[in-house]
Amino acid sequence: MMKLFQPFHLVTLSPWPLMMSFSLKIMLIGMINWFHNLNFNLLILGKVLLILVLFQWWRDVVRESTFQGFHSFKVMSGIKMSMILFIISEIFFFLSIFWCYLHMYLSPSVEIGSLWPPKNILVFNPYEIPLLNTVILLSSGVTVTWCHYSIINKNNLNMILSMFLTIILGLVFSMFQYLEYKEASFSISDSIYGSIFFMSTGFHGLHVLIGTLFLLINFLRMINKNFSSIHHLGFEMAAWYWHFVDVVWLFLYLLVYFLSS
């Protein structure tokens, strides 16, 4: 009997999607419990389960791509297309937030005094922490590109060093954003400006944390020598995501910080 070979990867049965659903449900119920009863035990349990499932699921993907050879060039092409579509969906998500901001910026309503920013809102100086964070994030874009070229040129030392620097820069950015939130003179409930500011910068900050985790997993894979000069798709997806986060921050800085000042 002739055996037919095809370039696609038909995934095997996996418990992780179902386990992930239950973990997310527990975490979100725990979050509601935290909001209403100030008890975050269920939230912590949900997060721990989520992290455990994530690492098991990622382990299976790494095994399929690295050791079992299921990620052929055809499969990689499909994964790249899915990542492009995912990033496009994220672009439209942030576009909706910027649309809301520009609507209020160009035609502030009577309820906020027909002014932008509204009265009694003390905005951040764009030349202090926001500008520093811009430099930090753009520098991380440079280091992640350096890492990409190091992988292509088989320079393992520079690859590890540049990825480590990128992760550190991402963590420093998140730390400064936390300090900025801590020192803010307004909250998310202070008029439409507070709502837009914390929604836009908060969602971007969440993307930075997710991107940092994405890079951290790739850093561990680099240490374990999972990548080659022609097969490093996991890193490429992380780099694309990180560059997207960089570009969104530039728009955030120009619109939410600079124009509002």
Disulfide bonds with the S-S distance in Angstrom:
none
